[in-house]
Amino acid sequence: MNIAQVARLAGVSTATVSRVLNGQPLVKERTRQRVLKVINDTNYRVNAVARNLRRNRTHAIGVIISNVLSTFYSVIAKAVEDVALRNGYSMVLCNGGDEPDKERQYLQVLHENRVDGIVLSPTGKNNEYLRALVSSDVPVSIIDRQIEGMGCDTVLVNNREASKKAVEFLIERGYRRIGCISGPRDRITGLERIEGYMDAHLKRGIPVDEKLIEYGDFSLESGRENAFLLLTNNDIDAIYVANTDMAIGAYQVIKERGIGIPDEIGFVMFDDPDWTRLVTPQVTAVSQPVYTIGSTAADLLFKRINDRRNYIDKEPAKIVLEAKLIVRGSA
């Protein structure tokens, strides 16, 4: 059954059927009821795909996150989904895995399937393709990592300042040999958090010992490996870990070695998942407004989707949210 057949059975034009389906005026009530009866009797269903293509809308957005198993990114995905549903949209979730090839593949798939916008945690390795995507009038909101000159709305947290305050806290507590497990230097979050570590040392007049810094890839495995290196090769009295997954790995190694927290080593981490309050002692952590990161990025995206005429030439927004140090018993 198609719209032409509905029109023929109801004795009206296809334009009249279309007006009834879209709730438009200028249709006599008796005619409207006749069309609705045919629709009901024939169990006619609108071809949503064809309708949306005609309107140049699919009412779907894409979300590409770095690790679907990470609490941080799963909360962001949930926040974006909530905003999408409030706007009458569905969400397509893609796990980019911080792999440039996968990210590019998902960007292509989302573009080919004509999503109305994309929320992206970028690798920074597909900038030219992303720039072309934005130029083709696909709104993109970037989260967690900044790409200069891209023309995308961006939502970040104050990584450097929050990291600085976390390490300053350790110094104020009397720790001087502070090991650091940082993220990759080629990612803005990793770079900013290690800069904060160095800022704290500089402010307090303590030389930075490069031997106390290990660079991971934000994974649990790299947290384990680098904690092992720091504990084996250095006389450290505290450890600062730059994200949730690496902190889990580092915490495991400390416990496996029977090292007491905080009696033998102080422990502070960036991110504040639920488990930090379930262990003994509870973990001092930098708490990010994770849900707000996702919801803010989605709100910016839907402003551009729903009001393209006024937003098409509007300068991209850059919103920096505050992360706060939550002091507990691990340092």
C-alpha contacts under 8 A as a table, 3 or more apart, distances in Angstrom:
res1	aa1	res2	aa2	distance
1	M	5	Q	6.21
1	M	6	V	7.23
1	M	42	T	7.57
1	M	44	Y	6.33
2	N	5	Q	5.42
2	N	6	V	6.43
2	N	44	Y	7.38
3	I	6	V	5.02
3	I	7	A	6.17
3	I	14	T	6.32
3	I	17	V	7.10
3	I	18	S	7.93
4	A	7	A	5.04
4	A	8	R	6.23
4	A	13	S	7.88
4	A	14	T	5.73
5	Q	8	R	5.06
5	Q	9	L	6.22
6	V	9	L	5.28
6	V	10	A	6.15
6	V	14	T	7.89
6	V	17	V	7.47
6	V	35	V	7.48
6	V	38	V	6.49
6	V	39	I	6.77
6	V	44	Y	7.90
7	A	10	A	5.15
7	A	11	G	5.89
7	A	12	V	5.06
7	A	13	S	5.46
7	A	14	T	5.29
7	A	16	T	7.77
7	A	17	V	6.16
7	A	35	V	7.54
8	R	11	G	5.04
8	R	12	V	6.37
8	R	13	S	7.44
9	L	12	V	7.94
9	L	38	V	6.92
10	A	34	R	6.19
10	A	35	V	5.52
10	A	38	V	6.34
12	V	16	T	6.35
12	V	17	V	7.29
13	S	16	T	5.25
13	S	17	V	6.65
14	T	17	V	5.05
14	T	18	S	6.15
15	A	18	S	4.99
15	A	19	R	6.23
16	T	19	R	5.05
16	T	20	V	6.31
16	T	27	V	7.13
17	V	20	V	5.13
17	V	21	L	6.19
17	V	35	V	6.62
18	S	21	L	5.09
18	S	22	N	6.17
19	R	22	N	5.20
19	R	23	G	6.02
19	R	24	Q	4.95
19	R	25	P	7.26
19	R	27	V	7.37
20	V	23	G	5.13
20	V	24	Q	6.16
20	V	27	V	7.27
20	V	32	R	6.19
20	V	35	V	7.45
20	V	36	L	7.77
21	L	24	Q	7.80
24	Q	27	V	7.52
27	V	31	T	6.63
27	V	32	R	6.23
28	K	31	T	5.23
28	K	32	R	6.12
29	E	32	R	4.91
29	E	33	Q	6.16
30	R	33	Q	5.24
30	R	34	R	6.30
31	T	34	R	5.08
31	T	35	V	6.27
32	R	35	V	5.23
32	R	36	L	6.15
33	Q	36	L	5.01
33	Q	37	K	6.07
34	R	37	K	5.17
34	R	38	V	6.47
35	V	38	V	5.24
35	V	39	I	6.26
36	L	39	I	4.96
36	L	40	N	6.06
37	K	40	N	5.04
37	K	41	D	5.93
38	V	41	D	5.05
38	V	42	T	5.94
39	I	42	T	5.40
39	I	43	N	5.79
39	I	44	Y	5.08
39	I	45	R	7.89
40	N	43	N	5.10
40	N	44	Y	6.76
41	D	44	Y	7.94
46	V	51	R	7.67
47	N	50	A	5.53
47	N	51	R	6.20
48	A	51	R	5.03
48	A	52	N	5.99
49	V	52	N	5.28
49	V	53	L	6.17
49	V	58	T	7.19
50	A	53	L	5.16
50	A	54	R	6.28
51	R	54	R	5.23
51	R	55	R	6.39
52	N	55	R	4.93
52	N	56	N	5.86
52	N	57	R	4.87
52	N	58	T	5.16
52	N	59	H	7.61
53	L	56	N	4.74
53	L	57	R	5.94
53	L	58	T	6.71
54	R	57	R	7.68
57	R	114	R	7.81
57	R	115	V	7.73
57	R	116	D	6.37
58	T	114	R	6.68
58	T	115	V	6.02
58	T	116	D	6.37
59	H	88	G	7.14
59	H	89	Y	4.85
59	H	90	S	6.51
59	H	115	V	7.23
59	H	116	D	6.50
60	A	89	Y	5.25
60	A	90	S	4.77
60	A	91	M	5.56
60	A	92	V	7.09
60	A	115	V	5.27
60	A	116	D	5.98
60	A	117	G	7.64
61	I	84	A	7.70
61	I	89	Y	7.15
61	I	90	S	6.54
61	I	91	M	5.08
61	I	92	V	6.18
61	I	115	V	5.07
61	I	116	D	5.47
61	I	117	G	5.00
61	I	118	I	5.63
61	I	119	V	7.78
62	G	91	M	5.79
62	G	92	V	4.69
62	G	93	L	6.08
62	G	94	C	7.40
62	G	110	L	6.38
62	G	115	V	6.38
62	G	117	G	6.40
62	G	118	I	4.66
62	G	119	V	6.33
63	V	77	A	7.29
63	V	91	M	7.08
63	V	92	V	6.10
63	V	93	L	4.95
63	V	94	C	5.94
63	V	118	I	5.64
63	V	119	V	4.74
63	V	120	L	5.87
64	I	93	L	6.23
64	I	94	C	4.69
64	I	95	N	5.86
64	I	96	G	5.86
64	I	103	E	7.41
64	I	106	Y	7.52
64	I	118	I	7.63
64	I	119	V	6.40
64	I	120	L	4.91
64	I	121	S	6.24
65	I	68	V	6.63
65	I	73	Y	6.36
65	I	77	A	7.81
65	I	93	L	7.83
65	I	94	C	6.45
65	I	95	N	5.41
65	I	96	G	5.68
65	I	97	G	7.27
65	I	120	L	6.23
65	I	121	S	5.23
65	I	122	P	7.86
66	S	73	Y	7.17
66	S	95	N	6.01
66	S	96	G	5.06
66	S	97	G	4.58
66	S	98	D	4.93
66	S	121	S	6.30
66	S	122	P	7.80
67	N	70	S	5.42
67	N	73	Y	6.41
67	N	95	N	5.90
67	N	96	G	6.85
67	N	97	G	5.17
67	N	98	D	7.34
68	V	71	T	7.94
68	V	73	Y	6.14
68	V	74	S	5.86
68	V	95	N	5.64
68	V	97	G	7.87
69	L	73	Y	7.58
69	L	74	S	6.85
70	S	73	Y	5.44
70	S	74	S	6.08
70	S	245	D	7.35
71	T	74	S	5.11
71	T	75	V	6.12
71	T	273	P	7.07
72	F	75	V	5.53
72	F	76	I	6.50
72	F	244	T	7.95
72	F	273	P	7.84
72	F	290	V	6.56
73	Y	76	I	4.92
73	Y	77	A	6.09
74	S	77	A	5.02
74	S	78	K	6.21
75	V	78	K	5.03
75	V	79	A	6.23
75	V	290	V	6.61
75	V	291	Y	5.86
75	V	294	G	7.71
76	I	79	A	5.08
76	I	80	V	6.25
76	I	290	V	6.18
76	I	291	Y	5.50
76	I	292	T	7.96
76	I	293	I	6.74
76	I	294	G	4.45
76	I	295	S	7.44
77	A	80	V	5.18
77	A	81	E	6.11
77	A	93	L	7.61
77	A	294	G	6.74
78	K	81	E	5.06
78	K	82	D	6.22
78	K	291	Y	7.75
78	K	294	G	7.82
79	A	82	D	5.18
79	A	83	V	6.50
79	A	291	Y	5.47
79	A	292	T	7.38
79	A	294	G	5.11
79	A	295	S	4.98
79	A	298	A	7.99
80	V	83	V	5.28
80	V	84	A	6.12
80	V	294	G	5.29
80	V	295	S	5.33
80	V	297	A	7.56
80	V	298	A	5.38
81	E	84	A	4.95
81	E	85	L	6.10
81	E	90	S	7.38
81	E	91	M	6.11
82	D	85	L	5.28
82	D	86	R	6.35
82	D	295	S	7.75
83	V	86	R	5.13
83	V	87	N	6.41
83	V	295	S	6.32
83	V	298	A	6.27
83	V	299	D	6.85
84	A	87	N	5.12
84	A	88	G	6.35
84	A	89	Y	4.89
84	A	90	S	6.16
84	A	91	M	6.79
84	A	298	A	7.29
85	L	88	G	4.95
85	L	89	Y	5.16
85	L	90	S	6.26
86	R	89	Y	7.41
87	N	302	F	7.83
94	C	106	Y	6.86
96	G	99	E	6.03
96	G	100	P	7.77
96	G	102	K	5.51
96	G	103	E	4.99
96	G	106	Y	7.46
97	G	102	K	7.36
97	G	103	E	7.85
98	D	102	K	7.97
98	D	103	E	7.36
98	D	122	P	7.65
98	D	123	T	5.72
99	E	102	K	5.42
99	E	103	E	6.13
99	E	123	T	7.04
100	P	103	E	4.98
100	P	104	R	6.11
100	P	123	T	6.14
100	P	124	G	7.99
100	P	125	K	5.82
100	P	126	N	6.66
101	D	104	R	5.22
101	D	105	Q	6.19
102	K	105	Q	5.02
102	K	106	Y	6.17
103	E	106	Y	5.23
103	E	107	L	6.15
103	E	122	P	7.82
103	E	123	T	7.61
103	E	126	N	7.83
104	R	107	L	5.03
104	R	108	Q	6.17
104	R	126	N	6.55
104	R	129	Y	7.70
105	Q	108	Q	5.17
105	Q	109	V	6.19
106	Y	109	V	4.98
106	Y	110	L	6.00
107	L	110	L	5.26
107	L	111	H	6.07
107	L	130	L	7.94
108	Q	111	H	5.10
108	Q	112	E	5.99
109	V	112	E	5.11
109	V	113	N	6.12
110	L	113	N	5.13
110	L	114	R	6.26
110	L	115	V	5.83
111	H	114	R	4.98
111	H	115	V	6.20
111	H	133	L	7.77
115	V	118	I	7.38
116	D	138	V	6.59
116	D	139	P	7.31
116	D	305	I	6.77
117	G	138	V	5.61
117	G	139	P	4.87
117	G	140	V	5.78
117	G	301	L	6.76
117	G	305	I	7.05
118	I	138	V	7.61
118	I	139	P	6.48
118	I	140	V	4.79
118	I	141	S	6.35
118	I	301	L	7.64
119	V	140	V	5.75
119	V	141	S	4.76
119	V	142	I	5.90
119	V	143	I	7.28
119	V	297	A	7.03
119	V	298	A	6.99
119	V	301	L	7.58
120	L	140	V	7.12
120	L	141	S	6.21
120	L	142	I	4.92
120	L	143	I	6.13
121	S	142	I	5.85
121	S	143	I	5.14
121	S	144	D	6.25
121	S	145	R	6.56
122	P	125	K	7.81
122	P	142	I	7.08
122	P	143	I	7.74
122	P	145	R	6.63
123	T	126	N	7.24
123	T	187	R	7.61
124	G	127	N	6.02
124	G	147	I	6.90
124	G	187	R	7.72
126	N	129	Y	5.52
126	N	130	L	6.10
127	N	130	L	4.96
127	N	131	R	5.93
127	N	150	M	7.78
128	E	131	R	5.04
128	E	132	A	6.29
129	Y	132	A	5.12
129	Y	133	L	6.23
130	L	133	L	4.94
130	L	134	V	6.27
130	L	150	M	7.92
131	R	134	V	5.18
131	R	135	S	6.14
131	R	150	M	6.05
131	R	151	G	7.86
132	A	135	S	4.95
132	A	136	S	6.28
133	L	136	S	5.19
133	L	137	D	7.05
133	L	138	V	6.04
134	V	137	D	5.42
134	V	138	V	5.12
134	V	139	P	6.16
134	V	140	V	6.77
134	V	151	G	7.37
134	V	152	C	7.58
135	S	138	V	7.25
139	P	152	C	7.37
139	P	301	L	6.40
139	P	304	R	6.50
139	P	305	I	6.93
140	V	152	C	5.65
140	V	153	D	6.85
140	V	301	L	6.58
141	S	152	C	5.71
141	S	153	D	4.88
141	S	154	T	5.74
141	S	155	V	7.70
141	S	297	A	5.67
141	S	298	A	7.21
141	S	300	L	7.04
141	S	301	L	5.86
142	I	145	R	6.98
142	I	146	Q	7.14
142	I	152	C	6.58
142	I	153	D	6.17
142	I	154	T	4.65
142	I	155	V	6.34
142	I	297	A	7.07
143	I	146	Q	7.44
143	I	154	T	5.78
143	I	155	V	4.93
143	I	156	L	6.08
143	I	293	I	7.08
143	I	294	G	7.47
143	I	297	A	6.77
144	D	154	T	7.96
144	D	155	V	6.35
144	D	156	L	4.90
144	D	157	V	7.01
144	D	189	T	7.19
144	D	293	I	7.96
145	R	154	T	7.98
145	R	156	L	6.65
145	R	187	R	7.44
145	R	188	I	5.80
145	R	189	T	6.32
146	Q	154	T	6.71
146	Q	156	L	7.43
146	Q	188	I	6.83
147	I	150	M	6.07
151	G	315	E	7.43
151	G	316	P	5.67
152	C	316	P	5.46
152	C	317	A	7.45
153	D	297	A	7.48
153	D	300	L	6.87
153	D	301	L	7.70
153	D	316	P	4.72
153	D	317	A	4.68
153	D	318	K	5.93
154	T	297	A	7.01
154	T	316	P	7.59
154	T	317	A	6.20
154	T	318	K	4.82
154	T	319	I	6.26
155	V	293	I	6.24
155	V	296	T	7.15
155	V	297	A	6.00
155	V	318	K	6.00
155	V	319	I	4.86
155	V	320	V	6.00
155	V	321	L	7.49
156	L	293	I	7.17
156	L	318	K	7.68
156	L	319	I	6.16
156	L	320	V	4.72
156	L	321	L	6.08
157	V	288	Q	7.28
157	V	320	V	4.97
157	V	321	L	4.49
157	V	322	E	5.62
157	V	323	A	6.26
158	N	161	E	5.69
158	N	162	A	6.01
158	N	320	V	6.16
158	N	321	L	6.23
158	N	322	E	5.55
158	N	323	A	6.21
159	N	162	A	5.32
159	N	163	S	5.92
159	N	189	T	6.68
159	N	192	E	5.80
159	N	193	R	5.66
159	N	196	G	7.58
159	N	323	A	7.36
160	R	163	S	5.19
160	R	164	K	6.12
160	R	192	E	4.69
160	R	193	R	5.06
160	R	194	I	7.61
160	R	195	E	6.18
160	R	196	G	4.46
161	E	164	K	5.02
161	E	165	K	6.30
161	E	196	G	5.99
162	A	165	K	5.17
162	A	166	A	6.32
162	A	196	G	7.31
162	A	286	V	6.91
162	A	322	E	7.89
162	A	323	A	5.95
162	A	324	K	6.42
162	A	325	L	7.05
163	S	166	A	5.12
163	S	167	V	6.41
163	S	193	R	5.36
163	S	194	I	7.61
163	S	196	G	4.80
163	S	197	Y	6.09
163	S	270	F	7.26
163	S	286	V	7.63
164	K	167	V	5.36
164	K	168	E	6.02
164	K	193	R	7.70
164	K	195	E	7.81
164	K	196	G	4.04
164	K	197	Y	5.31
164	K	198	M	7.57
164	K	199	D	6.04
164	K	200	A	5.02
165	K	168	E	4.94
165	K	169	F	6.06
165	K	196	G	7.79
165	K	200	A	7.14
165	K	325	L	7.24
166	A	169	F	5.19
166	A	170	L	6.72
166	A	268	V	7.16
166	A	285	A	7.73
166	A	286	V	7.00
166	A	325	L	6.36
167	V	170	L	5.10
167	V	171	I	6.38
167	V	196	G	7.81
167	V	197	Y	5.88
167	V	200	A	6.02
167	V	201	H	7.91
167	V	240	Y	7.24
168	E	171	I	4.98
168	E	172	E	6.07
168	E	200	A	5.29
168	E	201	H	7.53
168	E	204	R	7.84
169	F	172	E	5.06
169	F	173	R	6.29
170	L	173	R	5.07
170	L	174	G	6.67
170	L	175	Y	5.57
170	L	178	I	7.93
170	L	238	A	7.61
170	L	266	G	7.64
170	L	331	A	6.91
171	I	174	G	5.18
171	I	175	Y	4.94
171	I	176	R	6.15
171	I	204	R	7.90
172	E	175	Y	7.28
173	R	331	A	7.48
175	Y	178	I	6.62
175	Y	237	D	6.19
175	Y	238	A	6.41
175	Y	266	G	7.79
176	R	206	I	7.85
176	R	237	D	7.02
176	R	238	A	7.85
177	R	212	L	7.65
177	R	235	D	7.09
177	R	236	I	4.73
177	R	237	D	5.38
177	R	238	A	6.46
178	I	212	L	6.88
178	I	236	I	5.85
178	I	237	D	6.13
178	I	238	A	4.72
178	I	239	I	5.37
178	I	240	Y	6.95
179	G	212	L	4.65
179	G	213	I	5.93
179	G	230	L	6.61
179	G	236	I	6.09
179	G	237	D	7.81
179	G	238	A	6.09
179	G	239	I	4.53
179	G	240	Y	6.14
180	C	197	Y	7.91
180	C	212	L	6.20
180	C	213	I	4.81
180	C	214	E	6.22
180	C	239	I	5.68
180	C	240	Y	4.80
180	C	241	V	5.84
180	C	242	A	7.70
181	I	213	I	6.12
181	I	214	E	4.99
181	I	215	Y	5.80
181	I	216	G	6.49
181	I	223	G	7.02
181	I	226	N	6.57
181	I	227	A	7.33
181	I	239	I	7.65
181	I	240	Y	6.36
181	I	241	V	4.79
181	I	242	A	6.13
181	I	246	M	7.65
182	S	190	G	6.01
182	S	193	R	7.09
182	S	194	I	6.07
182	S	213	I	7.16
182	S	214	E	6.17
182	S	215	Y	4.82
182	S	216	G	5.86
182	S	218	F	7.93
182	S	241	V	6.33
182	S	242	A	5.13
183	G	187	R	7.54
183	G	189	T	7.24
183	G	190	G	4.05
183	G	191	L	7.21
183	G	193	R	7.86
183	G	194	I	7.88
183	G	215	Y	5.52
183	G	216	G	4.99
183	G	217	D	5.36
183	G	218	F	5.55
183	G	242	A	6.34
183	G	243	N	7.69
184	P	187	R	5.70
184	P	190	G	5.15
184	P	191	L	7.01
184	P	215	Y	5.81
184	P	216	G	5.91
184	P	217	D	5.49
184	P	218	F	7.61
185	R	188	I	7.37
185	R	190	G	5.59
185	R	191	L	5.00
185	R	215	Y	7.49
186	D	190	G	7.37
186	D	191	L	6.95
187	R	190	G	5.38
187	R	191	L	6.11
188	I	191	L	5.00
188	I	192	E	5.92
189	T	192	E	5.27
189	T	193	R	6.17
190	G	193	R	5.38
190	G	194	I	6.33
190	G	242	A	7.40
191	L	194	I	5.41
191	L	195	E	6.13
192	E	195	E	4.98
192	E	196	G	6.22
193	R	196	G	5.03
193	R	197	Y	6.42
193	R	242	A	6.65
194	I	197	Y	4.94
194	I	198	M	6.34
195	E	198	M	5.08
195	E	199	D	6.00
196	G	199	D	4.90
196	G	200	A	6.26
197	Y	200	A	5.44
197	Y	201	H	6.70
198	M	201	H	5.19
198	M	202	L	6.18
198	M	208	V	6.57
199	D	202	L	5.07
199	D	203	K	6.05
200	A	203	K	5.18
200	A	204	R	6.26
201	H	204	R	5.23
201	H	205	G	6.00
201	H	206	I	4.85
201	H	207	P	6.39
201	H	208	V	6.38
202	L	205	G	5.05
202	L	206	I	5.99
202	L	207	P	6.91
202	L	208	V	7.76
203	K	206	I	7.77
209	D	212	L	5.66
209	D	213	I	7.52
210	E	213	I	5.41
211	K	214	E	7.70
211	K	234	N	7.74
212	L	230	L	6.63
212	L	234	N	7.09
212	L	236	I	7.79
213	I	230	L	8.00
214	E	226	N	6.01
214	E	230	L	7.62
215	Y	226	N	7.54
216	G	219	S	7.22
216	G	222	S	5.11
216	G	223	G	6.63
216	G	226	N	7.04
216	G	246	M	7.62
217	D	222	S	6.23
218	F	222	S	6.89
218	F	223	G	7.42
218	F	242	A	7.82
218	F	243	N	6.36
218	F	244	T	7.85
218	F	245	D	6.20
218	F	246	M	5.56
219	S	222	S	5.37
219	S	223	G	6.44
219	S	245	D	5.29
219	S	246	M	5.32
220	L	223	G	5.03
220	L	224	R	6.43
220	L	245	D	4.56
220	L	246	M	4.47
220	L	247	A	7.20
220	L	248	I	6.15
220	L	249	G	4.73
220	L	250	A	7.89
221	E	224	R	5.17
221	E	225	E	6.25
221	E	246	M	7.08
221	E	249	G	6.17
222	S	225	E	5.00
222	S	226	N	5.93
222	S	246	M	6.23
222	S	249	G	7.31
223	G	226	N	5.38
223	G	227	A	5.95
223	G	245	D	7.16
223	G	246	M	3.80
223	G	247	A	6.09
223	G	248	I	7.09
223	G	249	G	4.52
223	G	250	A	4.93
224	R	227	A	5.24
224	R	228	F	6.17
224	R	246	M	7.06
224	R	249	G	4.27
224	R	250	A	4.88
224	R	251	Y	8.00
224	R	252	Q	7.23
224	R	253	V	6.08
225	E	228	F	5.25
225	E	229	L	6.43
225	E	249	G	7.95
225	E	250	A	7.94
226	N	229	L	4.96
226	N	230	L	6.15
226	N	250	A	7.49
227	A	230	L	5.13
227	A	231	L	6.03
227	A	249	G	7.71
227	A	250	A	5.05
227	A	253	V	6.68
227	A	254	I	7.73
228	F	231	L	5.29
228	F	232	T	5.91
228	F	250	A	7.78
228	F	253	V	6.71
229	L	232	T	5.19
229	L	233	N	5.87
229	L	234	N	7.95
230	L	233	N	5.57
230	L	234	N	5.57
230	L	236	I	7.44
231	L	234	N	5.86
231	L	235	D	7.15
231	L	236	I	6.99
236	I	239	I	7.40
236	I	265	I	7.59
237	D	264	E	6.85
237	D	265	I	4.90
237	D	266	G	6.40
238	A	265	I	4.82
238	A	266	G	4.15
238	A	267	F	5.81
238	A	331	A	7.93
239	I	265	I	7.23
239	I	266	G	6.13
239	I	267	F	5.16
239	I	268	V	6.51
240	Y	267	F	6.11
240	Y	268	V	4.96
240	Y	269	M	5.50
240	Y	270	F	7.92
241	V	244	T	7.95
241	V	246	M	6.67
241	V	247	A	5.50
241	V	250	A	7.79
241	V	268	V	6.54
241	V	269	M	4.66
241	V	270	F	6.28
242	A	246	M	7.24
242	A	247	A	7.33
242	A	269	M	5.91
242	A	270	F	4.87
242	A	271	D	7.78
243	N	246	M	5.75
243	N	247	A	6.08
243	N	269	M	6.47
243	N	270	F	4.89
243	N	271	D	5.70
244	T	247	A	5.05
244	T	248	I	6.35
244	T	269	M	7.27
244	T	270	F	6.67
244	T	271	D	5.56
244	T	272	D	7.28
244	T	273	P	7.15
245	D	248	I	5.22
245	D	249	G	6.64
246	M	249	G	5.16
246	M	250	A	6.17
247	A	250	A	5.02
247	A	251	Y	5.90
247	A	269	M	6.39
248	I	251	Y	5.15
248	I	252	Q	6.18
249	G	252	Q	5.18
249	G	253	V	6.49
250	A	253	V	5.25
250	A	254	I	6.34
251	Y	254	I	5.15
251	Y	255	K	6.23
252	Q	255	K	5.24
252	Q	256	E	6.01
253	V	256	E	5.00
253	V	257	R	6.19
254	I	257	R	5.31
254	I	258	G	6.47
254	I	259	I	5.52
254	I	260	G	7.82
255	K	258	G	5.03
255	K	259	I	5.96
255	K	260	G	7.53
256	E	259	I	7.75
259	I	264	E	6.21
259	I	265	I	7.20
260	G	263	D	5.33
260	G	264	E	5.06
260	G	265	I	6.49
261	I	264	E	5.93
261	I	265	I	5.39
261	I	266	G	5.97
261	I	267	F	6.94
261	I	281	P	7.16
261	I	330	S	5.80
261	I	331	A	7.44
262	P	265	I	4.99
262	P	266	G	4.69
262	P	267	F	6.92
262	P	281	P	7.93
262	P	329	G	7.39
262	P	330	S	5.07
262	P	331	A	5.30
263	D	266	G	7.42
265	I	331	A	7.66
266	G	330	S	5.85
266	G	331	A	4.36
267	F	283	V	7.08
267	F	284	T	7.16
267	F	330	S	5.41
267	F	331	A	5.66
268	V	283	V	6.63
268	V	284	T	5.20
268	V	285	A	5.57
268	V	330	S	6.95
268	V	331	A	6.89
269	M	272	D	7.73
269	M	283	V	7.74
269	M	284	T	6.79
269	M	285	A	4.86
269	M	286	V	6.37
270	F	285	A	5.62
270	F	286	V	4.64
270	F	287	S	7.05
271	D	285	A	6.07
271	D	286	V	5.13
271	D	287	S	5.16
271	D	288	Q	6.08
272	D	276	T	6.40
272	D	285	A	5.52
272	D	286	V	6.07
272	D	287	S	4.84
272	D	288	Q	7.08
273	P	276	T	6.02
274	D	277	R	5.92
274	D	278	L	6.98
275	W	278	L	4.90
275	W	279	V	6.51
276	T	279	V	6.09
276	T	282	Q	5.58
276	T	283	V	4.92
276	T	284	T	7.67
276	T	285	A	7.72
277	R	280	T	7.92
277	R	282	Q	4.89
277	R	283	V	6.55
278	L	282	Q	6.58
279	V	282	Q	5.35
279	V	283	V	7.45
280	T	283	V	7.90
281	P	328	R	7.70
281	P	329	G	5.27
281	P	330	S	5.63
282	Q	328	R	5.68
282	Q	329	G	5.38
282	Q	330	S	6.08
283	V	327	V	7.71
283	V	328	R	5.61
283	V	329	G	6.06
283	V	330	S	4.94
283	V	331	A	7.92
284	T	325	L	7.39
284	T	326	I	5.69
284	T	327	V	4.69
284	T	328	R	4.57
284	T	329	G	6.41
284	T	330	S	5.72
284	T	331	A	6.83
285	A	325	L	5.80
285	A	326	I	5.36
285	A	327	V	6.74
285	A	328	R	7.81
286	V	323	A	6.35
286	V	324	K	5.42
286	V	325	L	4.33
286	V	326	I	6.00
287	S	323	A	5.49
287	S	324	K	5.25
287	S	325	L	6.11
287	S	326	I	6.59
288	Q	322	E	7.14
288	Q	323	A	4.54
288	Q	324	K	6.73
289	P	292	T	5.35
289	P	293	I	6.30
289	P	321	L	7.36
289	P	322	E	7.38
289	P	323	A	6.58
290	V	293	I	5.13
290	V	294	G	6.69
291	Y	294	G	5.35
291	Y	295	S	6.18
292	T	295	S	5.02
292	T	296	T	5.69
293	I	296	T	5.39
293	I	297	A	6.21
293	I	321	L	7.62
294	G	297	A	5.25
294	G	298	A	6.20
295	S	298	A	5.07
295	S	299	D	6.04
296	T	299	D	5.05
296	T	300	L	6.25
297	A	300	L	5.25
297	A	301	L	6.27
298	A	301	L	4.94
298	A	302	F	6.22
299	D	302	F	5.24
299	D	303	K	6.28
300	L	303	K	5.20
300	L	304	R	6.69
301	L	304	R	5.38
301	L	305	I	6.28
302	F	305	I	4.72
302	F	306	N	5.69
303	K	306	N	5.41
303	K	307	D	5.82
303	K	308	R	7.74
303	K	311	Y	7.44
304	R	307	D	5.37
304	R	308	R	5.17
304	R	311	Y	5.47
304	R	312	I	7.08
305	I	308	R	5.70
307	D	310	N	5.78
307	D	311	Y	6.14
308	R	311	Y	5.04
308	R	312	I	5.29
309	R	312	I	5.81
310	N	313	D	7.14
310	N	314	K	7.17
311	Y	314	K	4.82
328	R	331	A	7.44
